[in-house]
Amino acid sequence: MTDLILTTFDWVPEAPRGYVRDLRVRWALEEAELPYRVNSVPFRDRGIDHFSHQPFGQVPWLTDRDISIFESGAILLHLGELSSKLMPTEPHDRSDVKEWLFAAIASVEAASQPWSFFKFSGDTDETPMRKFFDSFLEARLKHMETVLAGHEWLVGTFSIADILMADVLRLVDRFDGLAVYPACRDYVARATARPSFVKAHADQMAHFAAAD
Ligand SMILES: N[C@@H](CCC(=O)N[C@@H](CS)C(=O)NCC(=O)O)C(=O)O
């Protein structure tokens, strides 16, 4: 009997498969070799119980006995407390990991997510809004390129900060947005070559395929 239960949708359409955020949690759990099981909730018919765990009706959430946590960043922080494979023990390094975890969400994903919506929609019109999001993302990526050049991982050894940052940059890479950022591209390739990512990704694909 395991204490850690990850909840995700039972099914999603083809396009987001491999990118649903339960992958960040699966990746961390695999990396730390923590036992867990995966629970499903309906994608189409989201019930009261779903909203009681995730107030926006989204996924993922994680329960650890009587603690229920939503927001992938908060879940990763929780798991980081459970394993030094996910978060270093030295106080300065721990602080740096937390800072980069928030930077991945609040600074890089804040720019990459609206940019990716244009890509998903196939909208290629050069509207002022589209140009704004192109340059917003560029402003973040050019600095990430400097940060990642010459660094294997964000803070010493691999951590939850890398899981989040690599997952955010991976979506940009999907739409060829890292073409002129070789250090970012290499970082994503390095992170996603880890056996823990490969397993997490395969498990997510199999999970959704099983419901087709
Ligand atoms: N900030 C949330 C975002 C969660 C999120 O966007 N989840 C997506 C799947 S990756 C979802 O549930 N989409 C369905 C919806 O928004 O209705 C997190 O990081 O956990």
The ligand as an ORCA input file, in Angstrom:
! r2SCAN-3c Opt
* xyz 0 1
  N      -0.831     25.604    -13.032
  C      -1.402     24.269    -13.088
  C      -1.909     24.072    -14.502
  C      -2.662     22.774    -14.619
  C      -3.110     22.548    -16.055
  O      -3.051     23.451    -16.914
  N      -3.586     21.346    -16.284
  C      -4.103     20.995    -17.600
  C      -3.454     19.693    -18.054
  S      -1.729     19.954    -18.328
  C      -5.591     20.769    -17.490
  O      -6.061     20.218    -16.522
  N      -6.311     21.191    -18.530
  C      -7.739     21.046    -18.601
  C      -8.447     22.322    -18.294
  O      -7.803     23.365    -18.062
  O      -9.674     22.301    -18.302
  C      -0.333     23.229    -12.701
  O       0.853     23.473    -12.999
  O      -0.677     22.204    -12.101
*
